[in-house]
Amino acid sequence: DLRRDHLRPDPQPADLMSVCALLADEVTAAGFRLAGIEVHVPDDGDLAQRFERLCDEAQLVLVTAELAERLPPALLRRQQRASRALVVIIADARGRREPEGLGATLRRQLGMAE
């Protein structure tokens, strides 16, 4: 609606954190892009750097299980435990890799893992 009384005079600043970002393969990214999610398809060389950047810029970072396996385990654990962004491992669109069970993920995210 572009009526003058419906326009917001103060748009949100450009440096506002994005709500959700996806780190995935091209096929999975295409589906999430249609849903309006900010998607990133990394090269092998910039996977870890892009993951760290997304964790700094977004409130929720979705990572496919296949890419999560290629991240350094220490980096993934550190970012999952950080309070800045919630990191969730999801299955890809092709079903090649499944993330661990939801219960185990929640226990780890809440710091209750064994």
C-alpha positions in Angstrom: 0.0 0.0 0.0 1.7 3.2 -1.2 -0.8 5.7 0.2 1.0 8.6 1.9 -0.5 7.9 5.3 0.8 4.2 5.1 4.4 4.9 4.4 6.8 4.6 7.2 8.8 7.9 7.6 11.7 6.2 9.4 12.8 3.0 7.6 14.9 0.5 9.5 18.6 1.2 9.3 20.7 -0.9 6.9 22.9 -2.3 9.6 20.1 -4.0 11.4 20.7 -7.7 12.0 18.9 -10.1 9.6 16.5 -12.4 11.3 17.4 -15.6 9.5 20.1 -16.8 7.1 20.6 -20.1 5.5 24.0 -21.7 4.6 23.2 -24.5 2.1 23.7 -26.2 -1.3 22.1 -24.6 -4.4 19.0 -26.8 -4.5 18.1 -26.3 -0.8 18.9 -22.6 -1.1 16.4 -22.2 -4.0 13.5 -23.3 -1.9 14.4 -21.1 1.0 15.0 -18.2 -1.3 11.4 -18.5 -2.5 10.3 -18.2 1.1 12.2 -14.9 1.5 15.1 -16.3 3.6 18.6 -14.8 3.1 20.5 -17.7 1.5 24.3 -18.3 1.0 25.9 -21.0 -1.1 29.5 -21.2 0.0 32.5 -22.3 -1.9 34.7 -24.9 -0.3 37.3 -22.3 0.5 35.1 -19.8 2.3 32.7 -22.1 4.2 34.1 -21.4 7.7 34.5 -17.6 7.1 31.0 -17.3 5.8 29.6 -19.3 8.6 31.3 -17.1 11.2 30.1 -13.9 9.4 26.5 -15.2 9.3 26.6 -16.0 13.0 27.7 -12.4 13.6 25.0 -10.9 11.3 21.9 -13.0 11.8 19.7 -14.0 14.8 19.0 -17.5 13.4 21.5 -19.4 11.2 20.3 -22.5 9.4 23.0 -24.9 8.1 22.4 -28.1 6.2 23.8 -31.2 7.8 26.2 -31.8 4.9 27.8 -28.4 5.2 27.9 -28.7 9.0 30.0 -31.8 8.7 32.5 -29.9 6.6 32.9 -27.1 9.2 35.6 -27.4 11.9 33.9 -29.1 14.9 35.3 -26.6 17.4 34.0 -23.7 15.3 30.5 -25.3 15.1 30.4 -26.0 18.8 31.6 -22.5 19.7 28.9 -20.8 17.6 26.2 -23.2 18.8 27.0 -22.3 22.4 27.3 -18.5 21.7 24.3 -16.4 22.7 24.5 -14.1 19.7 22.8 -16.4 17.1 20.9 -19.6 17.3 22.5 -22.2 15.0 20.2 -25.0 13.7 21.4 -27.9 11.6 18.7 -29.0 9.1 18.3 -31.7 6.4 19.0 -30.6 2.8 16.3 -30.7 0.1 17.7 -33.9 -1.4 17.7 -35.8 1.9 21.4 -36.7 1.6 22.3 -36.0 5.2 19.9 -35.9 8.2 20.7 -33.8 11.3 20.8 -35.4 14.7 17.5 -35.9 16.5 15.6 -32.8 17.8 15.9 -33.9 21.4 19.7 -34.2 21.2 19.8 -30.8 19.5 17.7 -29.1 22.1 19.7 -30.6 25.0 22.9 -29.4 23.5 21.5 -26.0 22.7 20.3 -25.7 26.3 23.6 -26.9 27.7 22.2 -30.1 29.1 24.0 -32.5 26.8 25.9 -35.4 28.4 
